[in-house]
Amino acid sequence: VRRVVAPVQRPRSAAGAGQGMAPSARARALRSATAPAVENALDSESSDDDEARELKAFWQHVKMMHARRARSTWACVAVPSASATSRNASRGAPKKSFDAPPSPVLPHKRSAPAPCRQLSPPRGAGARRRPGSELWESLGDLSLDVLCFLNAEFICHLSCAAVALREACSVHGPGGRRLVTPHASVSSESCEKWVQQVWFPHVFWVEARDLNPKASRCLLAGLERRGPCAARALLTLDLRNTKLQGCAHSVVAILRACSSLQSLNLGRTRLKDEGAQALAYGLCADDPETGRPRPHPSLKFLSLEECGLTKVSGPAIATAALAVPCLEELLLGRNELGDETAVALASSMAPRGFGFGGASLTRLDLSENQLMGEGLAALAGALGRHGYLQSLDVGGNEKIGGVLATVSEVTHQVMEGLNSACALRDLHLWRCGLYDESANLLVDSLPPRLRLLNIAANPFTRELRRKLVRQRGSGGATVSIRA
């Protein structure tokens, strides 16, 4: 960019004195001129003297050399060395600024550019580092942490950007290069290609919902691999609404191989009782080498919602809930487990000697499971002895209200259990057929730390609704009422 300056006339004495001088003396005379005067001489197209032509050629050469340096990469920055700086200082060059042109040198001599040195990250404890240089020095160590925040599509684009990024986003496996995708979202159309192109040891989260039978078999075969390509680091496996009929043993094999698995969602997979029993036995199977029980060490979340389960698989599920030490959330909604499974789960939550040994569940969902008063009474009785359960959902069991209204013994057990449930925070009794009398008894026997009481979709009268609204406004538990 050419700087606009006021026109400055070059002294005639300097021009006249240069006519009879030698080239070197004439150049020294030109070097003593001011920067605006030189620039004015450069901009003048009508000057025909030799000094103007030489200056014009010299400045064009400087501009071309500056443009060539600007196109260089960020890693190589032109920094004048100490010798060049001292040489310019000895010549008496004027002090440079960002908007002033550099001091002129001999125009008729072809001067070499100032020596440059490669800027590399300095070494040593007291060395000065460029901002952000530590991120590029350990790219291989940080790549996996960065890739955990990207999906497979962005990782593919990133691997095609540069060779270093391709090395960080892929692994050279037995069958060629495999893409590193910690978070994988698989569909029925892309399942087969994903299994062939992904490096399974670095897969942490897999979301494979709504897969057809062919895609589900392909995915399970890939996750079931052994050897150096096995998926050992899997943390989350979401197979909701995937057709897994006849594939329960593959799920068990994956579960036993991935000891770090923390979340397993098998909702709406149509496992039936046989598949649920195989899964429960796999969670607490014996070690084949020692023969001792070896339950899964890290599973925290298990969902078996709407899998067609009945009371046949209830005892096996209760045994698995007791055996797995880290299991916190168990979702069994929309099945037909009945009171037998509720009683078995209540007995598994009871402490085993000196207050220890019970299941560590914090959330239990038994909604829409054809429960009656006996199952609710068993669960409420276990709440007083179990100090971990914080959320209990028994909504959608419409026969509970009739039993509470007719059988006083069951009602008394439920009230005592709720009064002693110190850890319970959320209680869901929606659409349970509760009338005014049963609802009043439940409201009067709320747990001490209850925050949410969901009794929506029950046949209440208007008077009871107004009472619950007043209680909610007075700072009591939050009551959810829906028309």
LINJO-V353740 format. One record per backbone hydrogen bond with DSSP energy under -0.5 kcal/mol. CO is the residue of the C=O (numbers start at 1). NH is the residue of the N-H. If there is no record, write none. Layout:
# LINJO-V353740
((CO | NH) (CO | NH))
This chain:
# LINJO-V353740
((3 | 5) (11 | 15) (12 | 16) (13 | 17) (14 | 18) (16 | 19) (16 | 20) (18 | 21) (22 | 26) (23 | 27) (24 | 28) (25 | 29) (26 | 30) (27 | 31) (28 | 32) (30 | 33) (34 | 38) (35 | 39) (36 | 40) (37 | 41) (38 | 42) (39 | 43) (40 | 44) (43 | 45) (49 | 53) (50 | 54) (51 | 55) (52 | 56) (53 | 57) (54 | 58) (55 | 59) (56 | 60) (57 | 61) (58 | 62) (59 | 63) (60 | 64) (61 | 65) (62 | 66) (63 | 67) (64 | 68) (65 | 69) (66 | 70) (67 | 71) (69 | 72) (73 | 76) (75 | 77) (75 | 119) (77 | 79) (77 | 117) (81 | 85) (82 | 86) (83 | 87) (84 | 88) (85 | 89) (86 | 90) (87 | 91) (88 | 93) (89 | 92) (106 | 109) (109 | 111) (118 | 120) (124 | 127) (128 | 122) (130 | 133) (132 | 135) (132 | 136) (133 | 137) (134 | 138) (136 | 139) (138 | 142) (139 | 143) (142 | 146) (143 | 147) (144 | 148) (146 | 149) (147 | 150) (150 | 183) (151 | 155) (152 | 156) (153 | 157) (154 | 158) (155 | 159) (156 | 160) (158 | 161) (158 | 162) (162 | 166) (163 | 167) (164 | 168) (165 | 169) (166 | 170) (169 | 180) (171 | 173) (171 | 178) (173 | 176) (176 | 173) (178 | 171) (179 | 181) (179 | 199) (182 | 184) (182 | 204) (182 | 205) (184 | 186) (184 | 207) (187 | 191) (190 | 194) (191 | 195) (192 | 196) (193 | 197) (194 | 198) (197 | 179) (198 | 200) (199 | 202) (200 | 203) (202 | 204) (204 | 235) (204 | 236) (205 | 184) (206 | 208) (206 | 238) (207 | 186) (211 | 243) (212 | 216) (213 | 217) (214 | 218) (215 | 219) (216 | 220) (217 | 221) (218 | 222) (219 | 223) (220 | 224) (222 | 225) (227 | 230) (230 | 232) (232 | 260) (235 | 262) (235 | 263) (236 | 206) (237 | 239) (237 | 265) (238 | 208) (239 | 242) (240 | 210) (242 | 244) (244 | 247) (247 | 251) (248 | 252) (249 | 253) (250 | 254) (251 | 255) (252 | 256) (253 | 257) (254 | 258) (257 | 259) (258 | 261) (262 | 300) (262 | 301) (263 | 237) (264 | 266) (264 | 303) (265 | 239) (266 | 269) (267 | 241) (269 | 244) (271 | 275) (272 | 276) (273 | 277) (274 | 278) (275 | 279) (276 | 280) (277 | 281) (278 | 282) (279 | 283) (280 | 284) (282 | 285) (283 | 296) (285 | 294) (287 | 291) (292 | 287) (300 | 328) (300 | 329) (301 | 264) (302 | 331) (303 | 266) (304 | 307) (305 | 268) (306 | 270) (307 | 272) (309 | 336) (310 | 313) (311 | 315) (313 | 317) (314 | 318) (315 | 319) (316 | 320) (317 | 321) (318 | 322) (319 | 323) (320 | 324) (324 | 327) (328 | 362) (328 | 363) (329 | 302) (330 | 332) (330 | 365) (331 | 304) (333 | 306) (336 | 311) (337 | 341) (338 | 342) (339 | 343) (340 | 344) (341 | 345) (342 | 346) (343 | 347) (344 | 348) (345 | 349) (346 | 350) (348 | 359) (351 | 353) (353 | 356) (356 | 352) (362 | 390) (362 | 391) (363 | 330) (364 | 366) (364 | 393) (365 | 332) (366 | 369) (367 | 334) (368 | 335) (369 | 338) (372 | 376) (373 | 377) (374 | 378) (375 | 379) (376 | 380) (377 | 381) (378 | 382) (379 | 383) (380 | 384) (381 | 385) (382 | 386) (385 | 387) (390 | 425) (390 | 426) (391 | 364) (392 | 394) (392 | 428) (393 | 366) (394 | 397) (395 | 368) (396 | 398) (397 | 400) (399 | 403) (400 | 404) (401 | 405) (402 | 406) (403 | 407) (406 | 408) (407 | 411) (408 | 412) (409 | 413) (410 | 414) (411 | 415) (412 | 416) (413 | 417) (414 | 418) (415 | 419) (416 | 420) (418 | 421) (420 | 422) (425 | 451) (425 | 452) (426 | 392) (427 | 429) (427 | 454) (428 | 394) (429 | 432) (430 | 396) (432 | 401) (435 | 439) (436 | 440) (437 | 441) (438 | 442) (439 | 443) (440 | 444) (441 | 445) (443 | 446) (447 | 450) (451 | 478) (452 | 427) (452 | 454) (453 | 455) (453 | 480) (454 | 429) (456 | 431) (458 | 460) (461 | 465) (462 | 466) (463 | 467) (464 | 468) (465 | 469) (466 | 470) (467 | 471) (468 | 472) (469 | 473) (470 | 474) (471 | 476) (472 | 475) (477 | 479) (478 | 453) (478 | 480) (479 | 481) (480 | 455) (482 | 457))
